[in-house]
Amino acid sequence: MPSPIQYAANRLKIELPEVPSQAPASEPGRKRSSLNALRHGLTARVVVLPTEDLAAYHAFSREIVDSLDAQTPVERQFAQTVADNQWRINRIRSIEDGMLAQGHLTAAQAQVRCAANSDAGNFDADHSEIHSAMTAARAFRDHSKAFANLSIYEQRLHRCVKESLRQLKELQAERRERRKTEMDDAIRLRKTEEMKGLPFDPTEFGFVYASIEIEREQHRRERLHLSEIAEQSGFDLTRYNSAKSQQPVQEAA
């Protein structure tokens, strides 16, 4: 991605456009609106700007999507929305940092001119932290509208991320609950067929899970049940064996 200084140099050439209350009615107007969004890349449909590193975006996006454990196409869509908007939020922060860095660079250049021309309009401070704070304040003052617009865009992006995460979590909760219910039924049917001495074919009962997957889940639940008995027994082997004999493993599923 470009350095903060490069971001600031590009950014300061133009003023962030106000977001129109309504979409332009004419085709030329829509094209201009699209270009306006692309200029700062915060609301553009194209997530990665020509000046940004596409490989870095893909790595960033993949890490975010994978961390959200999206399993279905719809879940992945919401997860991708989160990643894309977080990329834009990070861009805003780079722009803000760049604008402040540009302010410091401009202040340094002004000091050189001041020394040469004895310009009393520029200031200098003995303490570096005071000088830095005053320079940042002046940069904010000179571009207050741009900073305000960036803040508005960032708030909108944060709301979009929050809503996408909410919908994603709802979908995941429904999926996990549905899987648990289906696994309950599949394990129960598998045990019933085993009791009868018959083979168990999940597809015969309309399950999409493979037989080995159902068997693995059954064994996992049984082991978890045994671990609960061990914990209740204070991990004392004698008490554990006694409690286990009174509570058959078959009840675990």
N, C-alpha and C positions, 0 to 999 in steps of 0.2 A: 504494500500500500504506500502511497506517497507520504513523504514526511509532513509533519504539521505545518512547516513553513510553506511547503508547496501547496498544501490545502488552503492555507490562508491567502497566499498570493492569488490562487485561482478564485477564491471566494470573494476577495475584496474588489475584484473587477466588476462585480455585479451586485445588485441588491436582491435579497431573497424575495420572491414574489409573494403577494398576498394570496391565500387560497381562495378562489372564487366561490361565491355562495351557490352558484348554479353552474352546471356544465355548459360550455359554449354551444350555441345552437348550430352554427355553421361549421362546415368541414374545415375551412382555414382556421377558424377559432379553436377547434379541437386539436388541430396540429400544433398551434402555438401553445396551447395548454399543456400538451404532451411534452413539448420541448422545455417549457418552464420547469416541469417536474424533473426532467432529466438533468437540468443545469446543476441542481444541487443533490440530486439522487436520493432524496429522502422519501419521496412518495412515488418515484418512477416505477413502472412495471418491471423494467430491467433492474435487477437487484445489484449486479456488479457493474460498476462504471468502467469505461475504457481505461481509466488511469489506475484501476485497482488490480490486484493480483488474483486471477481466477483460481489458481491452484490453492491459494490461501483461503479463498472463500469456500471452495469445495471441502477442504480439510476442516474448517471451522463449522460448516453446515453439517457435515457427517458426524462430527463429535457431538453437536447439540442434539441431532435427531436420534443418534444411538443412545445418548444418555436419557432420553425421554421414553425409551422402550416402546416405541410405536410398532405395532404388529400387523395392523391391517392397512389397506390403502387409505382409508379415511383418516385413521390415526396418524399415518405418515404425512398426510396433507397438513393437518394441524401442526404437527411437529416441525414441518418445513416452514410454515408460516412464522412460527416462533423463531426459528433460526434466521430467516430472512430479515425479520424486523429487528432482531438483536444485532445483526450485521449493520443495519441502518443506524441503530442507536449508537453503536461504537463509532460509526462515521461522524455522527453529530459531535461526539466528544472529541474526536480528532480535529474537527473543524473549530470547535471552541478553543481547544488547546493551541491550534495553529493561529487563530486570531489574536490570542494573548501573546503568543510567541512573536507574531508579526509586530505587535505593539512594542515589545521589548527591542526588537531589531530596529524599528523606526526610531525609538527613543535613543538608541545607541548612535544611530546615524545623525540624529538631531544634535546630540552632544558634540559630535565632531564639528558640525556646522557652527554650533554655538561658540566653540573655542576659537573658530576661525573668524567669525563675524561679530562676536560679543553680543549675540542675540539674547536679550534678557527675558524673552518669552519662554524659553525652555528652563527646566529646573534640574538641579542635581542635589543629591542628599548624601550626607556623610555615611549613613548606615545603609548597607546593601539591601537589607530586608525592607526598610522604609522606601527606598528607591523602587524596589520591585513592586511593592504594593501600590505605590502611586502610579507607576507605569501601567499596571494592570487596570487600575481604576480609570485611567485616561483612555485606555483601549476600549474598556467597556462603555465609557461615556460617548466616545466617538462613534461606536457602532452598536448603540443600545438597541436599536430596532432590529438589527440582525441577530443579536443575542436573544431578544424576546421571541423572534420568529423561530429560532432554533429550539428554544424552550417549549414552544407550542407544539412543534413537530415531535419533539421527544416525548411529551406527554401523550400525544395521540398514539405513538408507536408503543409506549408502555401499556396503554389501555388495550391495544390490539393483542399484545403478547399475553396480557393477563386473561383476556377473554378466550384466546386460543388455548391456553393452558387449562382453563376451566372446562372447556368443551372436550379437550383431549382426556382429562382425568375422568370425566363422566363416561366417555366411551370405553375407557380402559376398565373402569369399575364394572360396567355392564358386561363387558367381555369376560372378565375374570369370574363374575358371579355366574354367568351362563356356562362357562367351562366347568366350574365347580359342580353345578347342578347336573350337567351332562356326565361328568366323571362319577358322581354319586350313583347315577343310574347304571352306568356302564360297569362299575365295580360290583354293584349288587347283582346285575345280570350274569356277570362272569362267575361270581361265586355260586350262583344258582345252577349254572350249567356244569360247573365243576362238581357240585354236590350230586348231580344226576349222572355224572360220568360222561358228559357230552362235551364236544369241542365248542369253543366260543368264537364266533365270527362277528366282530363288531359291525361290519357292513350289513349283516343280516338284520340288525336292529336299527339301522339308519345312522350309526355313529361315523364320524369322519376320522376318529382317532384310530391309529394302528393298535393291534393287539398288544404289542410290546410296550407301547406308550401307556396303555391302561394298566398293564401288569406293573410297570415301573411306578406309576402313581399309587397303586394299591400298596406296594411294598414300602413306598415312602411314608404313606399314612400310618402303616403298621409300625414302622420304626419310630415315627414321631410319637405314636401312642405309647410305645414302650419307654421312650425317653421321659414322657410325662409321669409314668408310673415310677421310674427311677428317681425323678426329682421329688415326687411326693414321699418317697421312701428315704429321703435324705441321702441318696446314692449309697445306701447300705445294701450290700448284696443279699444278705439273708432276708431282710424286710422286702427287698425288691422281688425276690423269687416267690415269697409268700403272697405278696400282692398280685403278682402276675398270674399265679395259679388260680386266684379267685376272680380274675377278670380276663377272660379269654381274648386273645389277639383278634379273633374274628370280628369282635364288636368295634374295632377301630375304624372301619370304613363306614 
